[in-house]
């Protein structure tokens, strides 16, 4: 869309999306009093109390007021099913509704980014940005962890005998105990770190945005859904957005830059609606091509979560604790800031390990919970005692795409991750299911395991296990890669190593979209790192990277 001739509000920087990246950027850019910043968020303010209670994710994950209710397209890898892939839509974005497991990934992930032509993105380059965001509480190695950032990172203070038995069982199959998987090395098992402090979820909005809302040079606008990038020539000069339920389009102009932080689904969607993308995708929809850029929406990856569930005996699980008088007691403990099920993540314990002993580094991430959810019913715990061990292949090689469904900004994008289409992902998934069974059948868990719920013990062949993964697998909500960072001469690159959209001026992307490959683990902390580095690049404090 061409910039309107009518007057519009004007700022130095306009940020689209107040999620994990947008909140960090708004904080860091507005710290410079000489610049003005406007932050646009499609969703409402984060006033719902369930946002701030960690267990409240159960109430919010499928609430369309606070989430984008996206679904993937049917595919062979999901046995023809459409998988709900919810994304956050409020101040804080997905950090306000997710499972808050703090995971950076492996050093090799970022060295790989650098080896792909992204100078300045190796592990030694980005470590300081990981440290800048966090306030690590507890024992830590200052070589790897930060202590002065806005985001408190704590150890889980809630313990359960099933979690302890899981860690012991993982250890029995060779997985070492690891007190800090975000430190020197990731491999190991233990309790997750999380951004929960004194019983409260610290979303990106609560940690980074709330403390600076009083800055006069920062304007935060909620219920402001960006519909188009305003373009003059090859320069982005602002954003058109719809406010609330009004059909009236409003405009905000950027003197310096527009920065897209809308996430791996909505960032490429907005670019394509604005005529930036592959002509093969845009022309059939009647969208004028303003800038041909073939990589927009491509390179989509996600973590495909496979969960195994066992029946439990000899202990109480979350399924019983979250009911009746037990729940009342847990609420009281939470109110007194004592360890409680209201302040734990959906996955309590972890293991990072190898699907094959010949591998040089872990390729699987395991998530353990002393409870289970009703199959196909979001947010409802089973009535009977169960435990769950899920895993995913951390660096999937299967890639998909985001495309427009229509030229209507209110339509959801077409999301096709192509789960498990690559044979390496299929092999690792089969091996991961075998390792899952080995851990669940380990001696430490035998006192508690009353039998397998699914996959059934009769599923033993490679074909049967792969079929189970297709029938039961789901998303881990880690969409990334759809505006790939890379050298300007690479055909599928969308942004250069300085995060500038190739061939455009005044337009950057700074969210999970730019990841060229999947980091080994959850994606929120790497996304915050990207935003921290982006702030330095934008303000000229960091080294500008050659193309």
C-alpha positions as semicolon CSV with decimal commas, in nm:
position;residue;x (nm);y (nm);z (nm)
1;X;0,000;0,000;0,000
2;X;0,122;0,348;-0,086
3;X;0,149;0,591;0,204
4;X;-0,166;0,806;0,241
5;X;-0,149;1,175;0,172
6;X;-0,362;1,245;0,479
7;X;-0,188;1,322;0,804
8;X;-0,087;1,030;1,024
9;X;0,088;0,989;1,356
10;X;0,462;0,976;1,304
11;X;0,736;0,808;1,505
12;X;1,099;0,721;1,447
13;X;1,030;0,348;1,481
14;X;0,710;0,150;1,437
15;X;0,715;-0,204;1,579
16;X;0,447;-0,452;1,468
17;X;0,371;-0,716;1,731
18;X;0,411;-0,696;2,111
19;X;0,528;-1,052;2,164
20;X;0,858;-1,188;2,293
21;X;1,055;-0,983;2,040
22;X;0,841;-0,670;2,016
23;X;0,834;-0,607;2,392
24;X;1,213;-0,641;2,416
25;X;1,265;-0,405;2,122
26;X;1,019;-0,148;2,253
27;X;1,205;-0,144;2,584
28;X;1,553;-0,119;2,435
29;X;1,477;0,134;2,159
30;X;1,276;0,367;2,383
31;X;1,563;0,371;2,634
32;X;1,715;0,623;2,392
33;X;1,523;0,939;2,481
34;X;1,613;1,099;2,148
35;X;1,389;0,858;1,951
36;X;1,015;0,789;1,951
37;X;0,867;0,439;1,932
38;X;0,518;0,311;1,849
39;X;0,433;-0,050;1,936
40;X;0,126;-0,204;1,767
41;X;-0,042;-0,514;1,909
42;X;-0,340;-0,684;1,744
43;X;-0,469;-0,826;2,072
44;X;-0,605;-0,669;2,390
45;X;-0,411;-0,559;2,699
46;X;-0,285;-0,838;2,926
47;X;-0,530;-0,768;3,209
48;X;-0,681;-1,116;3,231
49;X;-0,559;-1,263;3,565
50;X;-0,511;-1,606;3,407
51;X;-0,225;-1,459;3,202
52;X;-0,027;-1,398;3,518
53;X;-0,107;-1,726;3,696
54;X;0,126;-1,986;3,541
55;X;-0,140;-2,260;3,532
56;X;-0,375;-2,015;3,361
57;X;-0,243;-2,125;3,023
58;X;-0,508;-2,399;3,041
59;X;-0,780;-2,132;3,031
60;X;-0,619;-1,915;2,764
61;X;-0,461;-2,145;2,507
62;X;-0,781;-2,173;2,304
63;X;-0,945;-1,841;2,394
64;X;-0,974;-1,644;2,068
65;X;-0,968;-1,313;2,256
66;X;-0,604;-1,373;2,348
67;X;-0,485;-1,611;2,078
68;X;-0,471;-1,659;1,704
69;X;-0,661;-1,984;1,649
70;X;-0,452;-2,107;1,358
71;X;-0,459;-2,462;1,226
72;X;-0,222;-2,643;0,996
73;X;-0,338;-2,788;0,666
74;X;-0,405;-3,163;0,640
75;X;-0,097;-3,366;0,546
76;X;0,035;-3,720;0,536
77;X;0,256;-3,651;0,838
78;X;-0,054;-3,583;1,048
79;X;-0,273;-3,858;0,897
80;X;-0,486;-3,594;0,728
81;X;-0,556;-3,406;1,051
82;X;-0,549;-3,027;1,096
83;X;-0,335;-2,943;1,398
84;X;-0,427;-2,641;1,616
85;X;-0,119;-2,418;1,632
86;X;-0,226;-2,139;1,863
87;X;-0,022;-1,818;1,881
88;X;-0,050;-1,545;2,146
89;X;-0,253;-1,230;2,072
90;X;-0,213;-0,991;2,365
91;X;0,065;-0,786;2,519
92;X;0,342;-1,042;2,558
93;X;0,225;-1,251;2,263
94;X;0,287;-1,621;2,305
95;X;0,499;-1,553;2,615
96;X;0,166;-1,474;2,788
97;X;0,009;-1,813;2,713
98;X;0,291;-2,064;2,657
99;X;0,460;-2,328;2,872
100;X;0,741;-2,091;2,988
101;X;1,028;-2,340;2,965
102;X;1,355;-2,149;2,944
103;X;1,572;-2,310;2,676
104;X;1,847;-2,141;2,474
105;X;1,953;-2,425;2,247
106;X;2,304;-2,546;2,178
107;X;2,614;-2,342;2,095
108;X;2,642;-2,533;1,768
109;X;2,301;-2,401;1,658
110;X;2,430;-2,046;1,637
111;X;2,767;-2,145;1,496
112;X;2,566;-2,310;1,218
113;X;2,381;-1,983;1,156
114;X;2,716;-1,809;1,116
115;X;2,846;-2,082;0,885
116;X;2,545;-2,023;0,657
117;X;2,673;-1,674;0,583
118;X;2,531;-1,489;0,884
119;X;2,836;-1,316;1,020
120;X;2,796;-1,199;1,378
121;X;2,546;-1,470;1,474
122;X;2,784;-1,736;1,609
123;X;2,751;-1,851;1,968
124;X;3,025;-1,626;2,102
125;X;2,854;-1,334;1,924
126;X;2,508;-1,394;2,069
127;X;2,593;-1,520;2,420
128;X;2,603;-1,166;2,560
129;X;2,249;-1,105;2,430
130;X;2,117;-1,417;2,601
131;X;2,278;-1,294;2,923
132;X;2,149;-0,938;2,881
133;X;1,782;-1,042;2,896
134;X;1,790;-1,263;3,202
135;X;1,811;-1,231;3,578
136;X;1,915;-1,582;3,676
137;X;1,807;-1,661;4,030
138;X;1,988;-1,945;4,206
139;X;2,323;-2,107;4,144
140;X;2,476;-2,031;3,804
141;X;2,802;-1,988;3,615
142;X;2,842;-1,618;3,522
143;X;3,036;-1,717;3,211
144;X;2,708;-1,834;3,061
145;X;2,426;-1,679;3,264
146;X;2,313;-1,322;3,326
147;X;2,200;-1,168;3,654
148;X;2,097;-0,809;3,571
149;X;1,828;-0,848;3,304
150;X;1,452;-0,786;3,329
151;X;1,348;-1,152;3,293
152;X;1,377;-1,361;3,612
153;X;1,474;-1,723;3,544
154;X;1,413;-1,960;3,833
155;X;1,448;-2,329;3,905
156;X;1,131;-2,527;3,957
157;X;1,068;-2,534;4,334
158;X;0,787;-2,791;4,308
159;X;0,885;-3,156;4,330
160;X;0,698;-3,477;4,253
161;X;0,807;-3,841;4,299
162;X;0,716;-3,920;3,938
163;X;0,947;-3,645;3,811
164;X;1,228;-3,768;4,034
165;X;1,172;-4,123;3,909
166;X;1,172;-4,004;3,547
167;X;1,508;-3,830;3,596
168;X;1,649;-4,142;3,760
169;X;1,515;-4,364;3,481
170;X;1,665;-4,136;3,216
171;X;1,995;-4,153;3,402
172;X;1,979;-4,533;3,395
173;X;1,977;-4,530;3,013
174;X;2,279;-4,301;2,996
175;X;2,137;-3,949;3,028
176;X;2,349;-3,754;3,279
177;X;2,200;-3,525;3,540
178;X;2,258;-3,162;3,442
179;X;2,207;-2,874;3,687
180;X;2,205;-2,613;3,407
181;X;2,113;-2,712;3,054
182;X;2,149;-2,345;2,953
183;X;2,508;-2,338;3,074
184;X;2,817;-2,504;2,937
185;X;2,636;-2,801;2,787
186;X;2,273;-2,890;2,720
187;X;2,271;-3,269;2,743
188;X;2,118;-3,415;3,054
189;X;1,803;-3,447;3,263
190;X;1,646;-3,251;3,547
191;X;1,374;-3,000;3,633
192;X;1,301;-2,719;3,388
193;X;1,401;-2,358;3,440
194;X;1,121;-2,112;3,378
195;X;1,025;-1,742;3,385
196;X;0,812;-1,771;3,697
197;X;0,898;-1,563;4,002
198;X;0,706;-1,559;4,331
199;X;0,428;-1,756;4,167
200;X;0,378;-1,515;3,876
201;X;0,437;-1,565;3,504
202;X;0,683;-1,308;3,374
203;X;0,571;-1,266;3,016
204;X;0,775;-1,045;2,785
205;X;0,520;-0,771;2,850
206;X;0,542;-0,800;3,227
207;X;0,922;-0,816;3,230
208;X;1,016;-0,572;2,952
209;X;0,716;-0,353;2,870
210;X;0,530;-0,288;3,194
211;X;0,827;-0,117;3,368
212;X;0,868;0,136;3,083
213;X;0,508;0,220;2,995
214;X;0,558;0,561;3,151
215;X;0,819;0,666;2,897
216;X;0,694;0,964;2,702
217;X;0,867;0,847;2,385
218;X;0,684;0,509;2,383
219;X;0,329;0,473;2,249
220;X;0,171;0,127;2,292
221;X;-0,149;0,060;2,096
222;X;-0,353;-0,255;2,158
223;X;-0,629;-0,400;1,940
224;X;-0,436;-0,256;1,647
225;X;-0,404;-0,523;1,378
226;X;-0,157;-0,431;1,106
227;X;-0,312;-0,484;0,763
228;X;-0,049;-0,339;0,529
229;X;0,300;-0,196;0,516
230;X;0,301;0,156;0,370
231;X;0,558;0,170;0,089
232;X;0,701;0,457;-0,113
233;X;0,927;0,333;-0,391
234;X;1,130;0,062;-0,222
235;X;1,106;0,214;0,126
236;X;0,870;0,117;0,408
237;X;0,734;0,436;0,560
238;X;0,463;0,315;0,796
239;X;0,181;0,076;0,879
240;X;-0,191;0,068;0,806
241;X;-0,389;-0,095;1,085
242;X;-0,744;-0,172;1,191
243;X;-0,838;-0,066;1,543
244;X;-1,068;-0,293;1,741
245;X;-1,378;-0,397;1,548
246;X;-1,387;-0,076;1,347
247;X;-1,369;-0,100;0,969
248;X;-1,185;0,230;0,960
249;X;-0,817;0,198;0,865
250;X;-0,569;0,404;1,062
251;X;-0,212;0,490;0,973
252;X;0,111;0,538;1,161
253;X;0,427;0,653;0,984
254;X;0,791;0,569;1,055
255;X;1,059;0,829;0,997
256;X;1,336;0,572;1,030
257;X;1,219;0,210;1,026
258;X;0,930;-0,032;1,041
259;X;1,025;-0,343;1,239
260;X;0,816;-0,659;1,202
261;X;0,789;-0,872;1,518
262;X;0,453;-1,036;1,446
263;X;0,579;-1,395;1,457
264;X;0,656;-1,667;1,206
265;X;0,295;-1,681;1,078
266;X;0,187;-1,317;1,084
267;X;0,513;-1,151;0,976
268;X;0,526;-1,320;0,633
269;X;0,148;-1,281;0,606
270;X;0,179;-0,904;0,648
271;X;0,465;-0,886;0,400
272;X;0,269;-1,078;0,138
273;X;-0,045;-0,869;0,193
274;X;0,179;-0,568;0,125
275;X;0,309;-0,710;-0,204
276;X;0,644;-0,835;-0,072
277;X;0,695;-1,200;-0,156
278;X;0,695;-1,462;-0,425
279;X;0,499;-1,346;-0,733
280;X;0,371;-1,703;-0,774
281;X;0,194;-1,665;-0,438
282;X;0,073;-1,306;-0,481
283;X;-0,040;-1,270;-0,842
284;X;-0,315;-1,538;-0,831
285;X;-0,471;-1,348;-0,539
286;X;-0,471;-1,020;-0,727
287;X;-0,204;-0,864;-0,505
288;X;0,027;-0,617;-0,679
289;X;0,389;-0,726;-0,644
290;X;0,575;-0,435;-0,487
291;X;0,895;-0,629;-0,425
292;X;0,962;-0,983;-0,550
293;X;1,126;-1,185;-0,273
294;X;1,088;-1,558;-0,322
295;X;1,180;-1,671;0,029
296;X;0,893;-1,499;0,211
297;X;0,685;-1,766;0,384
298;X;0,921;-2,050;0,290
299;X;1,153;-2,249;0,521
300;X;0,877;-2,303;0,779
301;X;0,968;-2,548;1,053
302;X;0,803;-2,654;1,374
303;X;0,863;-2,906;1,649
304;X;0,636;-3,208;1,611
305;X;0,552;-3,331;1,962
306;X;0,487;-3,702;2,017
307;X;0,339;-3,788;2,358
308;X;0,330;-4,126;2,530
309;X;0,096;-4,176;2,827
310;X;0,108;-4,437;3,102
311;X;-0,139;-4,530;3,373
312;X;-0,011;-4,458;3,725
313;X;-0,035;-4,631;4,063
314;X;0,099;-4,566;4,414
315;X;0,103;-4,186;4,390
316;X;-0,126;-3,894;4,319
317;X;-0,086;-3,720;3,982
318;X;-0,189;-3,373;3,866
319;X;-0,511;-3,529;3,738
320;X;-0,630;-3,581;4,097
321;X;-0,449;-3,289;4,264
322;X;-0,622;-3,036;4,037
323;X;-0,967;-3,131;4,170
324;X;-1,180;-3,076;4,479
325;X;-1,020;-3,011;4,817
326;X;-0,672;-3,082;4,685
327;X;-0,706;-2,794;4,439
328;X;-0,828;-2,560;4,714
329;X;-0,514;-2,642;4,909
330;X;-0,297;-2,577;4,605
331;X;-0,462;-2,238;4,552
332;X;-0,390;-2,148;4,914
333;X;-0,026;-2,250;4,875
334;X;0,004;-2,039;4,560
335;X;-0,149;-1,736;4,735
336;X;0,113;-1,776;5,010
337;X;0,387;-1,801;4,741
338;X;0,463;-2,159;4,833
339;X;0,533;-2,436;4,579
340;X;0,203;-2,521;4,409
341;X;0,066;-2,677;4,093
342;X;-0,058;-2,329;4,000
343;X;0,302;-2,219;3,948
344;X;0,442;-2,503;3,739
345;X;0,478;-2,543;3,367
346;X;0,287;-2,807;3,169
347;X;0,619;-2,991;3,133
348;X;0,799;-3,012;3,466
349;X;1,108;-3,219;3,395
350;X;1,329;-3,253;3,088
351;X;1,586;-3,466;2,914
352;X;1,804;-3,371;2,619
353;X;1,952;-3,677;2,456
354;X;2,044;-3,858;2,135
355;X;1,816;-4,070;1,922
356;X;2,124;-4,263;1,813
357;X;2,441;-4,313;2,021
358;X;2,658;-4,239;1,716
359;X;2,541;-3,875;1,713
360;X;2,779;-3,610;1,845
361;X;2,509;-3,405;2,018
362;X;2,155;-3,440;2,145
363;X;1,879;-3,426;1,884
364;X;1,577;-3,503;2,106
365;X;1,408;-3,297;2,376
366;X;1,188;-3,485;2,624
367;X;0,912;-3,321;2,830
368;X;0,778;-3,504;3,136
369;X;0,457;-3,429;3,324
370;X;0,309;-3,615;3,625
371;X;-0,034;-3,584;3,465
372;X;-0,215;-3,606;3,131
373;X;-0,472;-3,421;2,923
374;X;-0,788;-3,557;2,767
375;X;-0,715;-3,653;2,409
376;X;-0,863;-3,391;2,180
377;X;-1,004;-3,175;2,463
378;X;-0,787;-2,871;2,521
379;X;-0,714;-2,780;2,880
380;X;-0,894;-3,073;3,046
381;X;-0,702;-3,315;3,263
382;X;-0,787;-3,684;3,259
383;X;-0,996;-3,813;3,550
384;X;-0,767;-4,106;3,621
385;X;-0,399;-4,107;3,728
386;X;-0,167;-4,078;3,429
387;X;0,182;-3,952;3,342
388;X;0,305;-3,817;3,009
389;X;0,643;-3,825;2,838
390;X;0,657;-3,629;2,514
391;X;0,946;-3,555;2,284
392;X;1,031;-3,394;1,953
393;X;1,319;-3,395;1,708
394;X;1,492;-3,069;1,795
395;X;1,637;-2,981;1,455
396;X;1,380;-3,107;1,202
397;X;1,479;-3,117;0,839
398;X;1,120;-3,124;0,714
399;X;1,024;-2,779;0,588
400;X;0,696;-2,623;0,486
401;X;0,551;-2,283;0,406
402;X;0,314;-2,006;0,508
403;X;0,091;-1,868;0,231
404;X;-0,204;-1,634;0,209
405;X;-0,553;-1,779;0,203
406;X;-0,684;-1,462;0,041
407;X;-0,606;-1,092;0,019
408;X;-0,834;-1,031;0,320
409;X;-0,617;-0,942;0,624
410;X;-0,873;-1,104;0,856
411;X;-0,828;-1,448;0,698
412;X;-0,590;-1,691;0,868
413;X;-0,280;-1,782;0,668
414;X;-0,235;-2,124;0,511
415;X;0,010;-2,309;0,737
416;X;0,173;-2,628;0,611
417;X;0,473;-2,744;0,820
418;X;0,504;-3,076;0,631
419;X;0,575;-3,264;0,953
420;X;0,793;-3,575;0,917
421;X;0,831;-3,559;0,540
422;X;1,209;-3,590;0,565
423;X;1,332;-3,944;0,618
424;X;1,582;-3,832;0,884
425;X;1,295;-3,692;1,092
426;X;1,104;-4,018;1,052
427;X;1,404;-4,222;1,168
428;X;1,469;-3,998;1,469
429;X;1,099;-4,010;1,561
430;X;1,094;-4,390;1,557
431;X;1,413;-4,405;1,763
432;X;1,273;-4,142;1,999
433;X;0,961;-4,350;2,061
434;X;1,176;-4,653;2,140
435;X;1,384;-4,446;2,384
436;X;1,065;-4,307;2,539
437;X;0,941;-4,659;2,604
438;X;1,278;-4,758;2,749
439;X;1,268;-4,468;2,995
440;X;0,904;-4,525;3,094
441;X;0,974;-4,895;3,147
442;X;1,289;-4,822;3,352
443;X;1,331;-4,961;3,702
444;X;1,284;-4,625;3,877
445;X;0,935;-4,583;3,729
446;X;0,815;-4,940;3,774
447;X;0,678;-4,869;4,120
448;X;0,443;-4,617;3,958
449;X;0,373;-4,744;3,606
450;X;0,048;-4,942;3,589
451;X;0,058;-4,998;3,213
452;X;0,084;-4,818;2,881
453;X;-0,211;-4,609;2,765
454;X;-0,061;-4,513;2,427
455;X;0,115;-4,607;2,218
456;X;-0,009;-4,958;2,296
457;X;0,255;-5,212;2,390
458;X;0,161;-5,404;2,075
459;X;0,301;-5,120;1,859
460;X;0,657;-5,241;1,806
461;X;0,758;-5,226;1,439
462;X;0,899;-4,913;1,276
463;X;0,584;-4,882;1,065
464;X;0,354;-4,909;1,367
465;X;0,548;-4,650;1,565
466;X;0,560;-4,409;1,271
467;X;0,187;-4,453;1,220
468;X;0,130;-4,372;1,588
469;X;0,335;-4,052;1,549
470;X;0,124;-3,951;1,249
471;X;-0,204;-4,029;1,424
472;X;-0,121;-3,867;1,759
473;X;0,155;-3,612;1,701
474;X;0,091;-3,241;1,743
475;X;0,263;-2,907;1,748
476;X;0,496;-2,769;2,014
477;X;0,393;-2,419;1,899
478;X;0,745;-2,336;1,776
479;X;0,685;-2,200;1,425
480;X;0,997;-2,034;1,284
481;X;1,210;-1,963;0,977
482;X;0,960;-1,801;0,736
483;X;1,171;-1,488;0,671
484;X;1,505;-1,659;0,663
485;X;1,822;-1,467;0,746
486;X;2,104;-1,521;0,500
487;X;2,345;-1,371;0,248
488;X;2,186;-1,131;-0,001
489;X;2,294;-1,350;-0,293
490;X;2,112;-1,657;-0,160
491;X;1,780;-1,705;-0,340
492;X;1,575;-1,793;-0,032
493;X;1,714;-1,522;0,199
494;X;1,459;-1,263;0,314
495;X;1,669;-1,057;0,556
496;X;2,043;-0,996;0,564
497;X;2,256;-1,051;0,878
498;X;2,159;-0,699;0,991
499;X;1,792;-0,812;0,975
500;X;1,711;-0,568;0,693
501;X;1,466;-0,697;0,434
502;X;1,674;-0,754;0,123
503;X;1,604;-0,500;-0,151
504;X;1,398;-0,275;0,077
505;X;1,483;0,028;0,287
506;X;1,343;0,111;0,627
507;X;1,214;-0,242;0,690
508;X;1,351;-0,507;0,924
509;X;1,230;-0,832;1,072
510;X;1,325;-0,929;1,428
511;X;1,141;-1,240;1,546
512;X;1,149;-1,619;1,506
513;X;1,084;-1,573;1,134
514;X;1,449;-1,492;1,068
515;X;1,594;-1,813;1,212
516;X;1,766;-1,996;0,925
517;X;1,755;-2,328;1,112
518;X;1,570;-2,446;1,421
519;X;1,751;-2,398;1,753
520;X;1,771;-2,705;1,976
521;X;1,477;-2,642;2,205
522;X;1,196;-2,399;2,280
523;X;1,205;-2,081;2,075
524;X;1,108;-1,792;2,307
525;X;1,451;-1,730;2,460
526;X;1,627;-1,737;2,118
527;X;1,360;-1,495;1,991
528;X;1,436;-1,255;2,276
529;X;1,806;-1,285;2,195
530;X;1,730;-1,185;1,835
531;X;1,544;-0,877;1,959
532;X;1,826;-0,779;2,194
533;X;2,075;-0,798;1,908
534;X;1,835;-0,619;1,672
535;X;1,816;-0,325;1,913
536;X;2,194;-0,284;1,899
537;X;2,196;-0,312;1,520
538;X;1,918;-0,053;1,485
539;X;2,071;0,195;1,728
540;X;2,419;0,147;1,586
541;X;2,566;0,002;1,904
542;X;2,653;-0,336;1,757
543;X;2,878;-0,422;1,468
544;X;2,703;-0,392;1,133
545;X;2,760;-0,717;0,950
546;X;2,885;-0,731;0,595
547;X;2,662;-0,894;0,341
